[in-house]
Amino acid sequence: QFKGPTYPIPACYISAVEKEIESMLNDKIIERSTSSYINPLVVVPKKSGEIRLCIDGRAINSRIINDYDTNLGINELLSHGRNTQFLTTIDLTASYWQVPVTQNSRIYTAFRFKGKTYQFTRVPFGISISQAALLRAIDTVFENETQDFMIMYIDDALIYS
């Protein structure tokens, strides 16, 4: 078990965090938990004025076996679209939340807010293997076709034609 430090949430974000947690519960992104593996909750403001809830996954990341499925490097990305007429980028909204966390792994994604413990049912922001899990899920959907017309970079799809 581990319990990371608790970071104070600025008062100006408390209401937004409450609403986000309620929304995440309704959307089944998180669920109530009895886990003793507690990650600090981190509030990240977005450019739009909204917030993103992340966990500070340093404690769990130090115990995770790294997954080496990663994005292509910038030179590889640029070479794929070199002879194309059109490039389209698509930002996948909350893309990590499209990837489920296995039942047995959920306890390791727990966090606390206002004395209640929650855990993620979907891949959270803040875990070192989140990006690899997303890339693997996308590869499963598109199989080998992604290399023919689409490249992923973090949570953006670059489609070339």
Helices and strands as residue ranges (DSSP letters): E 2-3, H 11-26, E 30-32, E 37-39, E 41-45, E 51-55, H 58-61, H 74-80, E 87-91, G 95-98, G 103-109, E 110-113, E 116-120, H 130-142, G 143-145, H 146-149, E 150-153, E 156-160
